[in-house]
Amino acid sequence: MARLIALLLLYQSGFEVGRFISLENIIEETREGYYDTLYTSSQKWHQGKHSLLPWWEYFLGVMLLSAYREFEKRAGMLTTSYGAKSQMILDAIDRLSGDFKVSDIQKICPGVSLDLISRRLKEFKAAGKVEPSGRGPSAVWRKRP
């Protein structure tokens, strides 16, 4: 509930990055630090001597800054030319290291439909840029040199 309230307060204060970047994913990626910070902030709660400073530093320094950095990366990938989404998919594949799944591309390109990603992967496969291992949603893809 606290995360939803924090997101609402960010929206009301003009910080709309949460509309485009999942703060929940950032928390999940930094889960250990998040829970350590909550623990540190809640020490001496019952005596009224707890400090919100560790949580606030985490919130601003990790969550919000990470969200804006991710937003800048994604915004930098945008173009206005025809085929921008296809280029986004190709850029996402180039950015991924090692093997990847369709779900990895979906995370990087949230505005691109699964159908378009599948079609482009088929085209890239035919062009010799990628190769699948397996079929369907659980298929693992590999970039070809």
N, C-alpha and C positions, 0 to 999 in steps of 0.2 A: 504494500500500500504506500509506503514511504517513497518508493521509486516513482510511482504514478503521480504522487503529489509533487515531487521534485520536478518531474517532466512538465506538469501543469504550470508550476511556478516559473519554469524556464520559458514556456510559451507566453505567459502573461507578461514577462519581462522583456520580450522581444528576441529571445534566443530560440530560434526555430530549427536549429540543427537536428533536434530530435525527430523532426518530421521526415528527415531524409536519411539519417544514420541511426541505427538501433543502439540506444544506450544500454539496453539489456545485453546485447552481444558484447559490448565493451566490458561490462561487468563480468560476463561469463569468461571472457578472455583473460581478465585480471582478477579472477575469483579469489585467489589466495590473498592478494593484497587488499581486496575489498573487505573480506571478512576479518583480516588482521586489523584493518583500520576501524571497523565497527567495534571490535573487541577493545581496542585501545581507547576509543572515544567513550565507551560505556563504563570504563573503570570508575569506581567510586560514585556510581549513579545513585545508589540509595542514600549516600551521605550528601548528595547535592553538590559534589565536587568534581563531576565529570567535565570533560573538555570536548567540545565539538570541533576544535581546531584540526586534529588529525583527519577527521572525516571531510572537513571542508577543503583541506589541502588535497586530499585524494580526489574529491569531486571536481575541483577546478583543474588540478594539475594532471590528473590521469583521464578521468571520464570526459570532461568537456573539451580539453585540449586534444585528446585522441579523436573525439567525434569531429571536431573542426578540421583536423589534419586529414582524416578519412574523407570528409566532404570535399576538401580542396583537391585531393587526389582524384576523386570521381569527377568533380567539376572540370578538372584539367583534361580529362579524357573526352569531354563532350566536344562535338563539332557540329556545325550547322549544315554541313554538306549532306547530299544524298548518301545513304548507306552508313550513317553515323553509328547506328546500333550494331551493324555488322562489324564495323571497325572497333567498337567497344568490346565486342566478343573476342576479336582477334587480339586486341591489346590485353584483355584479361588473361587470355591463354599465355601470351608472352610473359606476363608478370608472374604467373604461377610457376613455382619451382617443382620439378619432378612430376609425378603422376597427379591427375586431378579427376574430379567427378563433375557432372553437370551441375550439381548443387553448389560446387565451389564457384562456378561461373555465375550462377544465380545470385550469390552473395555479393559478388563484385559488381554485377550489372542488374540492380533491382528493377529497373524500368524496362527490361527486355523480357519478352515472353519466352516461356519454355519451348514453344513451337519454333520460334525464330532461332533459338540456341541450337535446337536439334537439327534444323535445316542447315545452319551454317556449319555445324560439326560434320554433317554428311558431305558438304561441299569441301571442307578443309581435308576430310579424309580422302575424297576423290583426287584432290590436288596433291596429296602426299604430305600434308602438313602435320596431321595427327593420325593416330591409330588407336582403335579401341581394344580393350581386353574385356570381353564379356558383352552382355547385351542388356538393354533396358536401363532403368534408373541407377542400378548398382554397377554399371559398367565403369571401368577405370580407363581413362584416356592418357595417352603419352604423346608428347611432342616429338616429332621426327626431326633429326638434325638436318 
